[in-house]
Amino acid sequence: MDRQLVSSASPYERIVGFSRAVRVGAHVFVSATAPTMPEGVEPPPDTYGQARRVLEIILAAVSEARGRPEDIVRTRIYLTPGADFREAARAHGEIFKDIRPANGIIIVSGFVDERWLVEMEAQALIGE
């Protein structure tokens, strides 16, 4: 079965040895995605802004794997204790309110970069 690797140009991909997303058959698995910005720009300071940035990266990865937002069947939201749950949920709901994938929300102690408040993962199932 073919395996397509999708990169988001995150500096961590080469260091850690992972892909932003992997498509195998109809399945797309999107790695935990942080609010990394192009060219070292600071991430948004708020939960909503970071969640929107994370979702942009996830949707771009799914698109590169030839999927659409409607193909996403599961998401996971990871939040630090200092993150605003309502704002992460608002950003998620703006994209997925009608799609309504299965979802989990997990509180974690922190992320690799202390500025990050939120990370998300996604899985898609693409109909051919």
N, C-alpha and C positions, 0 to 999 in steps of 0.2 A: 504494500500500500504506500502511495506517495506521502511524503512528509514535507510540508512547506513551513519554513521558518520565517517569521516576521520580526523585523528589528524596528525599534523606535529611536535608535541612535542614543539611547541612554548610556552614559559612561560606565554604568555598572554591568551592562550586558557582557562585555568582554572580560571584565575583571572576575565576575562571578561565574560566567559560563552559562548564560541562559538566553532565551529569546523572549521578546515581548509577548509573542503569541506563537503557537504551533497549531497548524491544521493537519489533521490526519483524517482522510476521508471527509465525511460531512461534519466532523467535530473540530471546533476551534477552542483552544484553551488559552486564555489571556492571563499572563503572570500577574502577581500583585503589582499594582501600578501606583507609583507615587507622583506627586505634582512637580515633576522635574520640568524645568523650563529650558528653552533653547539658549545656547551660547552663555550659560552661566547666569542668566537673569534670575533674580530672587523669585521664589514662589509667592503666590498671593499670601497675604498675612492671615486671612480668615478661612474658616472651614468651608464656607460656600464657594469661594473662589478656588480653593484647592480642589474641592470635589468636582467642580466644573472642568478644571484642567485635567484631572485624572480621567474623567469621562471622555473628554476630547481625545486623549491618547488611546483609550480603550476602543472607542468607535473607529478611530483611524486604523488601528491594528485589525479589527474585525473586517473593515472595508478592504484592507489590503489582502486579507484572506478570502476575499470575494463574498463577504457576508454583509448583512444589513442589521440595523438595530433590532428589527423585528425577529431576527434569528437568535438573539441572546435569550437563553433559557435559565441562566442562573447567575447571580452576582453575590459577592461578599464584600461588605464594607468593614474596614478595620479603622477604628478611631482611637485616638489617645484620650486619656481622661480629660484633657483640656479642650477637646474638640466640642463643637456645638452640634449635637445629634440632629436637632431640627433643621439646621442649615445643610448638613450632609444629605438628610432625607429629602429636603426641598430640591436640591440639585439632581438627585437620583430620580425623584418623581417627575421632574420636568422632561426627562428623557424617556422614562419607562412607565408613566402613568397608565397608558393604554396597553403596553406590552406585558407588563406585570410578570417579570421573571421570578423564579424562586429566589429568595434572598436571605442572607444571614448578616447580622450586625454583631461585631465582636469588639470589645474594648481591650486594647493592648497597652503595655506600659510605655512603649515608645517605638520610634523607627530609627533607621540608620542616620538620618539627618534630623536633628532635633527641631528644625523649623516645620517639619511635616506634621500635620494633624490628622491626615486621612490617607489611606491607600485602599484600592479596590481590586478585585479579581472578577473575571467573567468567563462564562462558557457559552458557546453558541453551537447550534445544530443547524447546519445549512442544508436546505432541501435543494436537490438538483433538478 
